[in-house]
């Protein structure tokens, strides 16, 4: 019989694991200025890959990692995932070349994909039913707050160390999480599940090729051979993946799910929300450090209004829903996020921080309003036996949206930045980052013009993201279910979780093949 303190220790362990793997998505954004000015001298495209290499691997392996956990054992998969995540950090910290850094980030992403789907499933398995709602609520809160905590923690690591400290400091925390998980996580029965390695390879390869085309376009040229080959490869691999899934006896993620309008609305809406959110996060640290002159820690602290927006969003959504209904509230939340991006698109180096903080908070508020409704619409459109597929699709939509947001923001910022540089810095070999451009001149006017070029790029990126979110909001309003499709007992609460206990297949530890 397990001791009374075991569920509490398990909750702490699972929340620590989630905080580490999710927090590293946002923390690295604050390291961009320091990394760009370091001896590694990464190009603008390489900087994007340092951030996105982690996210895209994380995204594409989430669903197969859940299947692996069912097949090989959830506790073992979690411990192995934390070990791989730690190994990736240990490779990044002393990286002698930017290619090694990108490889280390990708390795950490593999570990993160194994960690996230197993933590909630282990909580549900290991916490008594009477304590389970509180434990799940703590886990859900940490998945949302981890991005903001990553900003503050990452800022502190960089402020009092260097960009390398960002990868050294998580190591002892990861070792502690490993020890806690080993001591507290229960061993549960394994379930024979097909792993679908071919489908995983096609999906991952297709998204990597797509992101390469998006990221390489500004520097290599949109009609250059590498970009055209990458774009064509992305289309070929993703079409091949769809055909493979339609023919598979046990598909990784059945494309037929998209025949349901509510599923389309939920998946597309969540992808757009996280594209906007993480596109802004890519520019946050750079604007606050380059344009406003804050240190890394000061920049991280000044992103706390986003946490307030995320926390207030679900409750605001409940209030608006009573007046306007779910469809209008979901689409309205997306428009709130787009309005926040539009506010950010107006800022310059002279803009008061309060304006930028308000725009960032509005962006997070919109995400907090719309996400629970989109998530619930997606799950309630599926029968209970397909709940695992809905859960997997939600995870994929969130992380793919994050990866696309980073890639789009980085691409647009770089393209506009290089085009708006002062004449003395243009031409062959023009710098692609603010740090590189500043290092080529000591003239205060030139350096000021470099910052203006960056804020011009930020304007274009946030307006592009806002337009994408608005267009998606129109589609969501068309496809979102107009009436109630579930009983009152299935109403999502203010945290965006369902008040009923989800079936095993609906949990992140379940798979999309249920």
LOPAZA-412750 format. One line per field, with one value per residue (C-alpha): chain; x, y, z. Coordinates in pm, 1 decimal, always signed. Layout:
<sites>
chain c(A,...);
xx c(X,...);
yy c(Y,...);
zz c(Z,...);
</sites>
This chain:
<sites>
chain c(A,A,A,A,A,A,A,A,A,A,A,A,A,A,A,A,A,A,A,A,A,A,A,A,A,A,A,A,A,A,A,A,A,A,A,A,A,A,A,A,A,A,A,A,A,A,A,A,A,A,A,A,A,A,A,A,A,A,A,A,A,A,A,A,A,A,A,A,A,A,A,A,A,A,A,A,A,A,A,A,A,A,A,A,A,A,A,A,A,A,A,A,A,A,A,A,A,A,A,A,A,A,A,A,A,A,A,A,A,A,A,A,A,A,A,A,A,A,A,A,A,A,A,A,A,A,A,A,A,A,A,A,A,A,A,A,A,A,A,A,A,A,A,A,A,A,A,A,A,A,A,A,A,A,A,A,A,A,A,A,A,A,A,A,A,A,A,A,A,A,A,A,A,A,A,A,A,A,A,A,A,A,A,A,A,A,A,A,A,A,A,A,A,A,A,A,A,A,A,A,A,A,A,A,A,A,A,A,A,A,A,A,A,A,A,A,A,A,A,A,A,A,A,A,A,A,A,A,A,A,A,A,A,A,A,A,A,A,A,A,A,A,A,A,A,A,A,A,A,A,A,A,A,A,A,A,A,A,A,A,A,A,A,A,A,A,A,A,A,A,A,A,A,A,A,A,A,A,A,A,A,A,A,A,A,A,A,A,A,A,A,A,A,A,A,A,A,A,A,A,A,A,A,A,A,A,A,A,A,A,A,A,A,A,A,A,A,A,A,A,A,A,A,A,A,A,A,A,A,A,A,A,A,A,A,A,A,A,A,A,A,A,A,A,A,A,A,A,A,A,A,A,A,A,A,A,A,A,A,A,A,A,A,A,A,A,A,A,A,A,A,A,A,A,A,A,A,A,A,A,A,A,A,A,A,A,A,A,A,A,A,A,A,A,A,A,A,A,A,A,A,A,A,A,A,A,A,A,A,A,A,A,A,A,A,A,A,A,A,A,A,A,A,A,A,A,A,A,A,A,A,A,A,A,A,A,A,A,A,A,A,A,A,A,A,A,A,A,A,A,A,A,A,A,A,A,A,A,A,A,A,A,A,A,A,A,A,A,A,A,A,A,A,A,A,A,A,A,A,A,A,A,A,A,A,A,A,A,A,A,A,A,A,A,A,A,A,A,A,A,A,A,A,A,A,A,A,A,A,A,A,A,A,A);
xx c(+0.0,+138.6,+197.0,-23.4,+260.4,+322.2,+51.5,+184.1,+541.4,+419.5,+237.6,+551.1,+764.4,+529.0,+485.9,+863.4,+913.8,+649.3,+785.4,+1133.9,+1037.6,+776.1,+978.9,+1273.0,+1051.7,+1029.5,+1348.0,+1576.4,+1409.3,+1571.6,+1911.9,+1888.8,+2071.9,+2351.5,+2380.0,+2386.5,+2673.0,+2867.8,+3168.6,+2943.7,+2817.7,+2501.0,+2315.7,+1955.2,+1834.7,+2051.9,+1909.2,+1558.7,+1667.2,+1819.3,+1471.9,+1261.6,+1472.1,+1347.5,+984.9,+930.9,+1082.6,+880.1,+563.0,+601.2,+700.9,+429.9,+178.1,+421.3,+581.9,+243.4,+216.1,+569.3,+479.9,+179.2,+387.3,+717.7,+584.5,+499.9,+744.1,+1035.5,+946.4,+930.5,+1268.3,+1426.6,+1273.2,+1412.4,+1750.8,+1748.9,+1631.4,+1921.3,+2170.2,+2057.6,+2116.8,+2462.4,+2543.6,+2415.1,+2598.0,+2959.0,+2866.3,+3170.7,+2965.4,+2609.1,+2539.8,+2615.6,+2384.7,+2099.1,+2159.6,+2152.1,+1824.6,+1672.7,+1786.7,+1626.1,+1307.5,+1304.0,+1322.1,+1054.4,+816.9,+856.1,+802.3,+489.6,+242.8,+337.9,+322.1,-55.1,-119.5,+105.3,-77.0,-412.4,-274.5,-94.5,-319.4,-633.6,-962.5,-1047.1,-717.1,-700.5,-886.4,-648.4,-341.9,-462.7,-541.8,-187.0,-45.2,-263.8,-163.5,+205.1,+175.4,+36.7,+268.0,+583.6,+632.9,+629.9,+846.7,+1085.7,+1114.2,+1201.9,+1428.1,+1600.4,+1647.6,+1807.9,+2041.2,+2160.4,+2180.3,+2408.3,+2595.6,+2586.5,+2370.2,+2549.4,+2417.1,+2068.1,+2159.2,+2377.5,+2122.3,+1838.8,+2068.9,+2053.3,+1679.4,+1635.9,+1840.2,+1619.9,+1308.5,+1449.8,+1509.1,+1163.0,+993.9,+1188.3,+1080.4,+718.4,+589.4,+386.5,+456.6,+140.6,+50.8,+173.1,-60.1,+38.6,+11.4,+147.3,+420.2,+379.4,+745.0,+681.4,+402.3,+614.4,+905.6,+682.6,+514.8,+839.9,+1023.9,+740.4,+729.4,+1108.2,+1119.8,+838.2,+1010.2,+1342.8,+1179.0,+1016.1,+1333.1,+1581.3,+1368.4,+1483.9,+1857.4,+1873.6,+1593.8,+1244.2,+1323.1,+1660.3,+1707.1,+1736.8,+1416.2,+1222.5,+1345.1,+1252.7,+906.7,+841.2,+969.0,+735.9,+433.3,+537.7,+603.5,+287.0,+67.6,+238.8,+168.4,-204.2,-225.1,-36.0,-272.8,-583.7,-463.9,-320.9,-507.3,-391.2,-323.1,-105.0,-357.2,-657.1,-707.0,-1077.5,-1116.3,-1105.4,-1434.6,-1602.7,-1640.7,-1587.7,-1261.1,-1145.9,-1240.9,-1060.1,-743.0,-707.8,-799.7,-550.3,-277.4,-340.4,-353.8,-17.3,+130.2,+43.6,+153.5,+491.3,+556.8,+530.7,+745.6,+1019.7,+1036.3,+970.9,+1321.4,+1484.4,+1261.4,+1296.4,+1675.4,+1766.7,+1511.9,+1437.8,+1785.5,+1674.0,+1893.5,+1786.5,+1632.3,+1458.7,+1313.8,+1192.0,+1020.3,+851.8,+684.2,+487.5,+175.2,+141.2,+97.5,-182.0,-350.4,-326.3,-469.3,-754.2,-847.4,-1055.2,-1264.3,-1320.2,-1426.6,-1687.0,-1836.1,-1846.6,-1987.8,-2295.9,-2373.4,-2257.0,-2239.4,-1948.2,-1900.5,-1873.3,-1652.6,-1406.8,-1379.5,-1374.3,-1084.3,-887.4,-967.5,-848.8,-519.0,-494.3,-562.8,-275.4,-45.2,-166.5,-80.1,+270.9,+301.2,+295.2,+591.5,+930.4,+1231.4,+1063.4,+731.6,+660.1,+691.0,+328.4,+206.9,+412.6,+309.0,-58.0,-18.9,+156.5,-108.7,-391.9,-228.1,-210.9,-565.8,-704.4,-524.2,-663.5,-1019.5,-1027.6,-814.7,-1051.8,-1351.0,-1164.2,-1023.8,-1362.8,-1536.0,-1281.7,-1323.1,-1702.7,-1734.1,-1580.8,-1729.4,-1565.0,-1370.7,-1199.8,-1113.0,-748.6,-733.4,-873.7,-622.8,-334.9,-459.2,-480.5,-120.7,-1.6,-194.2,-49.3,+313.1,+301.8,+146.8,+431.2,+692.1,+522.8,+492.2,+863.8,+953.8,+716.9,+818.3,+1188.3,+1147.4,+950.4,+1170.2,+1485.7,+1349.9,+1235.0,+1537.3,+1790.9,+1589.8,+1568.4,+1929.9,+2115.6,+2290.1,+2636.4,+2547.8,+2365.1,+2505.9,+2669.6,+2730.3,+2479.1,+2427.5,+2121.5,+2103.1,+2101.1,+2410.2,+2608.9,+2493.5,+2588.1,+2931.7,+3010.8,+2973.0,+3037.0,+2838.2,+2543.1,+2318.4,+2392.3,+2331.3,+2002.9,+1903.0,+1977.6,+1730.0,+1471.9,+1522.1,+1454.7,+1137.0,+1022.5,+1065.8,+875.2,+591.4,+564.9,+585.3,+315.0,+81.5,+134.8,+55.4,-249.2,-384.5,-339.2,-525.4,-812.5,-857.0,-858.1,-1112.5,-1354.7,-1316.1,-1358.2,-1680.7,-1814.8,-1718.9,-1764.5,-2077.4,-2363.3,-2551.0,-2470.1,-2328.8,-2272.9,-2450.2,-2407.9,-2180.8,-1930.3,-1902.0,-1533.2,-1433.9,-1231.0,-907.1,-1017.6,-1037.5,-1349.5,-1525.4,-1585.9,-1301.5,-1167.4,-1132.6,-782.9,-765.6,-833.2,-535.9,-199.6,-65.2,-320.8,-271.9,-441.9,-512.8,-782.6);
yy c(+0.0,+338.5,+600.4,+908.2,+1130.4,+931.3,+1104.9,+1445.2,+1346.2,+1209.5,+1535.8,+1738.0,+1510.0,+1520.2,+1898.2,+1947.7,+1729.9,+1923.0,+2261.3,+2173.3,+2042.4,+2310.6,+2593.5,+2524.6,+2611.9,+2975.8,+3018.6,+2994.5,+3297.7,+3522.6,+3381.3,+3491.2,+3826.2,+3667.1,+3369.4,+3591.6,+3794.9,+3488.5,+3328.6,+3079.2,+3365.2,+3187.4,+3310.3,+3425.5,+3090.5,+2899.8,+3103.7,+2999.3,+2635.2,+2659.2,+2756.6,+2547.5,+2229.7,+2145.0,+2235.2,+2054.2,+1726.9,+1765.3,+1814.6,+1530.7,+1266.7,+1339.2,+1087.1,+800.7,+865.1,+806.4,+476.1,+382.6,+456.0,+223.2,-51.0,-24.7,+104.6,+460.9,+490.6,+359.7,+586.1,+889.7,+813.8,+751.9,+1074.3,+1281.1,+1118.9,+1204.1,+1559.1,+1600.6,+1454.5,+1709.8,+1994.2,+1857.2,+1855.5,+2212.1,+2375.7,+2328.7,+2322.7,+2431.0,+2490.0,+2599.5,+2268.4,+2083.2,+2320.5,+2252.5,+1876.7,+1898.5,+2089.4,+1823.2,+1548.1,+1733.3,+1755.2,+1375.7,+1345.8,+1610.7,+1423.9,+1113.1,+1309.9,+1515.3,+1237.9,+1017.8,+1265.7,+1312.0,+942.3,+853.7,+1107.0,+953.3,+605.2,+691.8,+941.2,+822.7,+930.6,+1173.8,+1360.9,+1328.9,+1650.0,+1864.0,+1683.9,+1718.2,+2085.9,+2143.1,+1965.4,+2169.5,+2494.0,+2411.2,+2330.9,+2681.8,+2867.1,+2680.8,+2903.5,+3215.3,+3055.1,+2959.7,+3326.9,+3432.6,+3136.3,+3161.1,+3533.8,+3479.6,+3210.0,+3436.6,+3749.7,+3585.5,+3359.6,+3329.7,+3167.3,+2842.3,+2870.4,+2827.0,+2464.3,+2397.4,+2509.4,+2268.8,+1967.8,+1944.6,+2013.2,+1736.9,+1495.9,+1584.1,+1525.8,+1189.8,+1086.4,+1199.0,+1024.8,+704.5,+710.2,+819.4,+703.4,+380.2,+83.9,+16.6,-265.7,-236.4,-233.1,-377.4,-87.8,-56.3,+210.7,+313.0,+409.6,+466.2,+714.1,+893.0,+925.9,+1065.3,+1319.0,+1436.2,+1451.8,+1646.4,+1912.3,+1944.7,+1998.2,+2255.0,+2451.2,+2438.4,+2595.8,+2867.5,+2947.6,+2930.6,+3135.1,+3488.1,+3410.8,+3153.8,+3304.3,+3164.9,+3033.0,+2883.2,+2510.2,+2409.6,+2593.9,+2454.3,+2100.4,+2136.0,+2268.9,+1993.2,+1732.9,+1865.9,+1835.3,+1487.1,+1353.6,+1497.7,+1369.5,+1031.8,+1043.3,+1107.1,+817.5,+592.8,+681.0,+622.9,+272.1,+175.1,-68.5,+129.8,+487.7,+717.1,+998.2,+925.9,+1208.5,+1118.5,+1304.0,+1627.2,+1535.8,+1656.7,+2038.5,+2074.1,+1880.8,+2103.4,+2411.6,+2291.9,+2173.7,+2469.6,+2719.0,+2579.9,+2570.6,+2936.6,+3039.9,+2886.2,+3014.3,+3365.1,+3310.9,+3157.8,+3389.0,+3672.4,+3484.7,+3457.8,+3837.3,+3918.4,+3881.7,+4046.5,+4354.9,+4402.1,+4361.8,+4520.7,+4802.8,+4873.1,+4794.9,+4560.6,+4281.8,+3919.3,+3888.2,+4225.9,+4114.8,+3787.3,+3961.3,+4205.0,+3912.9,+3822.5,+4006.2,+3715.0,+3482.8,+3705.1,+3691.1,+3312.8,+3271.8,+3520.8,+3396.0,+3086.3,+3273.3,+3564.6,+3311.4,+3166.3,+3511.1,+3599.6,+3260.0,+3318.9,+3627.6,+3538.6,+3158.5,+2926.1,+2988.5,+3366.8,+3330.0,+3094.8,+3315.8,+3626.8,+3491.6,+3450.1,+3811.4,+3926.8,+3748.2,+3914.5,+4254.3,+4200.2,+4127.0,+4445.7,+4647.3,+4500.0,+4589.6,+4960.0,+4961.2,+5121.8,+5175.0,+5489.7,+5321.5,+5295.4,+4943.0,+4956.3,+4953.6,+4648.9,+4476.9,+4542.2,+4391.5,+4082.1,+4040.0,+4071.6,+3805.7,+3565.4,+3654.9,+3564.3,+3231.6,+3163.7,+3246.6,+3036.3,+2730.8,+2554.5,+2594.7,+2474.7,+2180.2,+2082.6,+2117.7,+1883.2,+1615.0,+1636.2,+1590.7,+1244.3,+926.4,+801.8,+531.3,+801.6,+1029.1,+924.2,+1043.5,+1380.4,+1408.4,+1330.9,+1578.3,+1853.4,+1797.6,+1791.4,+2110.0,+2302.9,+2205.7,+2230.3,+2575.6,+2671.7,+2552.8,+2730.5,+3053.3,+3057.5,+2980.8,+3241.5,+3514.0,+3444.3,+3441.3,+3767.0,+3949.9,+3847.3,+3936.8,+4284.6,+4346.8,+4281.1,+4493.0,+4791.1,+4799.2,+5129.4,+5153.7,+5113.2,+4759.7,+4637.3,+4437.6,+4094.8,+3943.0,+4173.8,+4084.7,+3878.7,+3948.7,+4263.0,+4151.5,+4098.6,+4431.4,+4622.3,+4462.8,+4615.2,+4978.8,+5201.8,+5492.1,+5557.9,+5658.5,+5336.6,+5128.2,+5311.3,+5243.2,+4873.7,+4865.2,+5043.2,+4778.7,+4512.4,+4680.0,+4714.1,+4338.8,+4286.5,+4504.4,+4299.5,+3967.6,+4051.5,+4190.8,+3876.5,+3658.0,+3869.8,+3838.6,+3460.9,+3438.7,+3659.7,+3452.5,+3135.4,+3286.5,+3323.7,+2954.6,+2859.8,+3062.1,+2868.8,+2520.7,+2558.1,+2375.5,+2612.5,+2410.7,+2211.2,+1872.8,+1737.2,+1709.9,+1974.3,+1735.8,+1758.8,+2136.0,+2241.9,+2430.0,+2751.6,+2561.6,+2416.5,+2062.3,+1847.4,+1787.4,+1426.9,+1176.6,+1124.2,+770.7,+631.1,+685.1,+1056.2,+1111.6,+1222.9,+880.9,+726.3,+712.2,+828.9,+471.5,+407.1);
zz c(+0.0,-96.0,+174.9,+208.3,+86.3,-232.0,-442.3,-338.9,-427.7,-761.5,-837.1,-758.5,-976.4,-1276.0,-1252.7,-1235.4,-1544.2,-1739.5,-1629.3,-1752.9,-2097.4,-2170.8,-2016.7,-2247.5,-2545.8,-2436.4,-2231.2,-2532.6,-2694.8,-2435.2,-2528.9,-2892.7,-2847.5,-2641.4,-2875.9,-3185.7,-3037.1,-2923.5,-3086.4,-3265.1,-3488.3,-3604.2,-3910.8,-3879.5,-4015.9,-3768.4,-3481.1,-3585.6,-3595.2,-3246.9,-3125.6,-3363.1,-3378.9,-3030.8,-3098.2,-3428.3,-3302.8,-2982.6,-3191.3,-3437.6,-3180.5,-2921.3,-3053.0,-3121.2,-2781.2,-2617.4,-2803.2,-2695.4,-2333.3,-2353.8,-2513.2,-2322.3,-1990.2,-1888.3,-1600.1,-1804.9,-2096.3,-1867.7,-1708.5,-2048.9,-2182.7,-1895.5,-1951.9,-2323.7,-2247.8,-2002.9,-2251.4,-2509.6,-2262.5,-2182.4,-2554.6,-2602.6,-2311.8,-2435.0,-2807.1,-3012.2,-3325.6,-3393.8,-3571.3,-3248.2,-3061.8,-3305.6,-3278.7,-2899.0,-2911.8,-3138.2,-2899.6,-2608.3,-2816.4,-2851.6,-2473.4,-2420.0,-2651.1,-2435.2,-2112.3,-2180.5,-2282.5,-1986.3,-1698.7,-1692.1,-1751.3,-1456.3,-1239.7,-1328.1,-1261.6,-937.2,-755.6,-573.3,-731.3,-450.6,-499.9,-876.3,-975.0,-769.8,-906.5,-1266.1,-1207.8,-1079.0,-1384.7,-1621.6,-1451.7,-1484.8,-1855.4,-1904.7,-1666.0,-1768.9,-2073.8,-1855.1,-1586.5,-1865.8,-1960.5,-1604.7,-1531.1,-1867.6,-1823.0,-1481.5,-1618.3,-1899.6,-1683.8,-1428.3,-1665.6,-2043.0,-2304.8,-2216.7,-1861.2,-2003.2,-2077.3,-1772.2,-1512.7,-1609.4,-1563.5,-1180.4,-1192.8,-1450.7,-1235.7,-936.4,-1147.7,-1256.7,-897.1,-786.6,-1079.2,-1012.7,-647.3,-691.6,-1030.5,-1025.6,-1250.5,-1451.1,-1690.0,-2046.1,-2344.8,-2684.9,-2931.2,-3286.1,-3303.1,-3671.3,-3736.2,-4107.5,-4042.0,-3780.7,-4024.3,-4300.8,-4070.7,-3913.3,-4244.3,-4406.2,-4135.7,-4120.7,-4497.7,-4476.2,-4199.4,-4382.9,-4688.7,-4476.6,-4280.5,-4569.9,-4811.6,-4708.8,-4728.2,-5008.1,-5218.6,-5257.1,-5606.0,-5514.0,-5571.6,-5199.0,-5109.0,-5405.9,-5332.2,-4964.0,-5049.1,-5300.9,-5054.1,-4785.5,-5015.6,-5131.1,-4779.5,-4625.3,-4912.2,-4879.3,-4505.2,-4565.7,-4813.6,-4572.3,-4284.7,-4495.4,-4581.9,-4243.2,-4018.9,-3714.6,-3829.4,-3621.3,-3675.7,-3896.8,-4154.5,-4165.9,-3837.1,-4036.3,-4204.8,-3883.8,-3889.5,-3513.1,-3536.4,-3823.1,-3623.2,-3312.6,-3483.6,-3718.6,-3446.8,-3195.3,-3458.2,-3542.1,-3174.4,-3095.8,-3420.2,-3303.6,-2943.7,-3018.8,-3310.7,-3059.4,-2807.9,-3070.1,-3090.9,-2723.6,-2587.6,-2885.7,-2872.9,-2498.5,-2511.5,-2844.9,-2860.0,-2492.6,-2358.2,-2078.1,-1950.1,-2000.3,-1652.7,-1679.8,-2012.6,-1863.9,-1574.1,-1812.4,-1986.4,-1671.4,-1800.0,-2041.3,-1742.2,-1613.0,-1953.3,-1972.2,-1621.7,-1673.9,-2021.9,-1932.4,-1674.3,-1910.6,-2170.2,-1933.7,-1876.9,-2246.4,-2338.3,-2121.9,-2325.7,-2674.4,-2694.1,-2757.0,-3127.4,-3086.1,-2778.3,-2951.3,-3259.3,-3039.2,-2836.1,-3156.1,-3249.7,-2905.9,-2969.8,-3312.4,-3154.8,-2913.6,-3206.8,-3376.1,-3063.6,-3066.6,-3436.4,-3342.9,-3103.1,-3160.5,-2938.7,-2801.2,-2717.4,-2342.3,-2208.3,-2089.5,-2450.4,-2534.9,-2211.3,-2290.6,-2637.8,-2502.0,-2230.6,-2484.8,-2700.0,-2405.7,-2295.0,-2636.8,-2626.8,-2280.3,-2390.4,-2706.6,-2625.7,-2378.9,-2612.3,-2920.9,-2728.5,-2589.9,-2928.0,-3082.3,-2815.5,-2791.7,-3169.3,-3139.8,-2989.8,-2667.5,-2850.3,-3063.0,-2769.8,-2788.7,-3147.3,-3041.1,-2759.1,-2992.7,-3251.1,-2987.6,-2881.6,-3241.0,-3329.9,-3035.1,-3094.6,-3474.9,-3435.4,-3202.2,-3452.1,-3742.8,-3542.1,-3465.1,-3826.7,-3973.2,-3728.7,-3781.8,-4159.7,-4182.8,-3929.8,-4115.7,-4460.5,-4354.8,-4132.9,-4408.4,-4654.0,-4415.0,-4299.9,-4349.6,-4687.4,-4534.7,-4420.7,-4730.7,-5016.3,-5042.3,-4701.8,-4531.2,-4164.1,-4081.2,-3707.9,-3496.9,-3307.0,-3626.6,-3773.7,-3458.7,-3451.1,-3792.9,-3690.8,-3391.2,-3537.1,-3300.6,-3590.9,-3779.1,-3467.1,-3408.8,-3768.7,-3713.3,-3424.4,-3641.8,-3908.4,-3646.0,-3519.1,-3882.1,-3911.7,-3587.0,-3719.9,-4038.4,-3852.0,-3597.5,-3864.1,-4073.5,-3773.5,-3687.2,-4042.6,-4030.9,-3698.5,-3822.3,-4138.3,-3930.3,-3689.2,-3982.1,-4068.1,-3700.6,-3682.4,-3983.1,-3861.8,-3486.4,-3358.1,-3290.8,-3028.4,-2717.2,-2806.9,-2458.0,-2128.3,-1857.5,-1670.6,-1952.5,-1935.7,-1933.9,-1622.0,-1600.2,-1637.1,-1969.1,-1828.9,-1823.6,-1495.3,-1579.2,-1566.2,-1915.7,-2046.5,-2060.6,-2433.9,-2393.1,-2171.6,-2311.2,-2220.4,-2453.1,-2825.7,-3139.8,-3238.4,-2976.6);
</sites>
